[in-house]
Amino acid sequence: MSPVDRRTVLKAGGALAAVTLTSCSEVKPASAGPAGANLTAAGPDWTAFQKSVKGTVYRPGQPGYATVRQLFNPRWDAVAPAAVIRTANATDVRTAIQFARKNKLVSVPKSGGHSYVGASTVNNGLVVDVSAMRSMSYSGNVLTVGAGAKLYDVHAFLDKYGKSLPTGTCPTVGIAGLTLGGGMGVHTRAFGLTCDRIQSMGVITADGVARNVSATVDPDLFWALRGGGGGNLGIVTSFKLITIPAAKLGFFRLTWPESKAAAVIKGWQKFAQVAPITAWGNVHIDAKSNGTLQIHVLGCSTTGNGAAAAAQLESYVGSKATTRTFAVRTHMEAVKYLGGGTTSARQGWLAGSDVLKPMSANTIAALLGAMKTAARAKLPAAAILDPLGGQSAKIPSGGSSWGHRSAVGVVQWYSGLPAHPTAAQIKAAQTFITNGHRAVKPSSAGGYVNYVEAGRSVSTYYGANYARLQAVKKKYDPTNFFKNAYTIA
């Protein structure tokens, strides 16, 4: 099994350059939008602002500005913030919020910068970049980590103590965005979402107050931040996360011919519902430039026995896979394998999602039809179905606003794009995603907030929890300071 990148990297002409695992995303809902209007007040005193913080303020034309304003997706390279502050500590974050309020600047947080919609940047506004706040310590099964830490670094640090966390796999995603929006990965069924492991958080709210929230201190804000998405209610500066054992994982990779695609999805759906919580596997349907579909499942077992989990999946599919490969990997071997290494290069893409209830045969056929249409159009596209269930179906101690506990899984619609795509390329990718939404509409329970996209109602990311989230938003951000097209309103 070759190293696997976490997102499908798609070359021009539709050739698949790597295998997709799960989404490489960190979402902080976008500000007024990367093409936003002039929203800054006239004449902020940037010199005084720099003197008031320990971090560095980057302004247009100054050394470093062109780099610090970049996001993971080059599509947003033209966005020009009025300034980016790379904060050194929580006090800097508080000062930045106060400065932005005083000068009527739109302000957005940034950690890893992997937002699907360019959410952690804004034209003419202030980007609060917490990426330098990445200190870590471990004690008593709890990791204390700064909001700017990247996933690979978190896992490498915890490995020294024989510990891990249930997270996504993209090595350069920031811990903050992933965790606040849920956080899915290979340990989701065995240990729950990343947000379920939060013991407490340091957060600066819109009023500039520094809070340390937990199940007993500001419990409503604690509930809301555990799954409510980034950039809605404040800027989180640190987390205390309850760790899990860094055990070996037994991996399997199974492939079937296109003729078995419907049976694979049907079998996977049953697997997601009834398999032991130790078993995990996601389905990849890749549109190939020759008009065909490539179908495979990548999975693992926390027992170390990937073969047993694979056999169970095959029994639900009703046939053995055409190719079957197996491997046992240590914690860090698994982290590097799933992440495609220790870092990830910037990539262009357009994506969306649907949280899935059980799909009928007709819905599965429609899903495959949408993928077939993309393949015939030679569009670089993929659908990735990640399972939920197990521990992720249970509400953790202290509660959580993540609104899709009863879902079977999440499908991500993904299309690779050049760094700076044309309008026609974006339109073609969006058409694919729209077709995907339409195909699974009878079984869609909404979207996954860490895969936030344009054009979807914000309420669909939160399900039945949206009204309560609105109430928490009104309490902690009554003037709607953290406001954009993707935030709770």
SULFENGI-V961401 format. One record per pair of residues at least 4 apart in sequence whose C-alpha atoms are under 6 Angstrom apart, sorted by the first residue. I is the first residue (numbers start at 1). J is the second residue. Records with the same first field share a line. If there is no record, write none. Layout:
I = J  J
This chain:
3 = 337  340
4 = 19  337  338  340
5 = 339  340
6 = 20  21  22  170  339
7 = 20  23  24
8 = 18  19  20
9 = 17  18
10 = 16  17  380  416
11 = 15
14 = 289  378  379  380
24 = 170
25 = 114  115
26 = 114  115  173  177  178
27 = 115  177  450
28 = 119  120  230  231
29 = 119  231  486  487
30 = 119  484  486
31 = 119  122  484
32 = 36  484
34 = 79  122
36 = 123
38 = 124
40 = 104  105
41 = 103  104
50 = 57
53 = 92
54 = 88
55 = 86  87  88
56 = 85  86
57 = 84  85
58 = 65  83  84
59 = 65  83
70 = 77
71 = 113
72 = 113  114  346
73 = 346  347  348
74 = 348  419
75 = 419  420
79 = 123
80 = 123
81 = 122  123  124  125
82 = 124  125  126
83 = 126
84 = 126  127
85 = 128  129
86 = 129  130
87 = 92  130
90 = 237
94 = 208
100 = 104  105
105 = 125
106 = 125
107 = 125  126  127
108 = 120  127
109 = 120  127  128  129
110 = 120  128  129
111 = 129  130  131  148  174
112 = 173  174
113 = 120
115 = 119
121 = 127
130 = 148
131 = 148
132 = 148
133 = 146  148
134 = 146  148  149
135 = 145  146
136 = 144  145
137 = 143  144
138 = 142  143
141 = 243
142 = 241  242  243
143 = 240  241
144 = 239  240
145 = 238  239
146 = 238
147 = 176  237  238
148 = 174
149 = 174  175
150 = 172  173  174  175
151 = 171  173
152 = 171
155 = 159
158 = 163  164
159 = 163
162 = 246
163 = 244  245  246
164 = 243  244  245  246
165 = 243  244
166 = 187  194
167 = 183  184  185  194
168 = 184  185
169 = 338  339
170 = 339
171 = 339  342  343
172 = 343
175 = 179
177 = 230
178 = 183
179 = 183  194  195
180 = 225  226  227  229  230
181 = 227  228  229  449  450
182 = 193  194  195  227
183 = 193  194
184 = 188  193
187 = 191
188 = 192  193  392
189 = 277  389  390  391  392
190 = 277  278  391
191 = 391
192 = 391  392
193 = 392
195 = 226
196 = 396
197 = 241  242
198 = 240  241
199 = 240  241
200 = 213  214  240
201 = 212  213  238  239
202 = 211  212  236  237  238
203 = 210  211  235  236  237
204 = 208  209  210  234  235
205 = 209  234
206 = 234  477
213 = 217  218  222
214 = 219  222
215 = 219  398
223 = 399  400  401
224 = 228  401
226 = 400  401
227 = 401  402
228 = 401
232 = 482  487
246 = 331
247 = 331
248 = 304  329  330  331
249 = 301  302  304  328  329
250 = 300  301  304  305  306  327  328
251 = 299  300  306  326  327  328
252 = 298  299  300  306  325  326
253 = 297  298  324  325
254 = 296  297  321  323  324
255 = 295  296  321  322  323
256 = 295  321  322
258 = 293
263 = 267  317
264 = 268  317
267 = 316  317
271 = 275  313
272 = 387
277 = 390
278 = 301  302
279 = 301  309
280 = 299  300
281 = 298  299
282 = 297  298  385  386
283 = 296  297  384  385
284 = 295  296  384
285 = 294  295  382  383
286 = 293  294  382
287 = 293  375  381  382
288 = 292  293  375
289 = 375  378
291 = 375  376
300 = 306
301 = 305  306
314 = 319  320
329 = 333  334
330 = 334
334 = 338
335 = 339
336 = 340  341  342
348 = 417  418  419
349 = 415  416  417
350 = 415
351 = 413  414
352 = 412  413  451  453
353 = 411  412  413  447
354 = 410  411  444  446  447
355 = 410  444  445  446  447
356 = 407  408  409  410  443  444  445
357 = 407  408  443
359 = 363  443
363 = 440
366 = 439
367 = 439
370 = 435  436
374 = 379
375 = 379
380 = 415  416
381 = 414  415
382 = 414
383 = 412  413
384 = 411  412
385 = 410  411
386 = 409  410
387 = 409
388 = 408  409
389 = 393
393 = 405  406
395 = 399
403 = 462  463  465
413 = 433
415 = 429
421 = 425
437 = 441
440 = 444
446 = 460  461
447 = 460  461
448 = 461
449 = 461
459 = 466
462 = 466
473 = 477
474 = 478
483 = 487
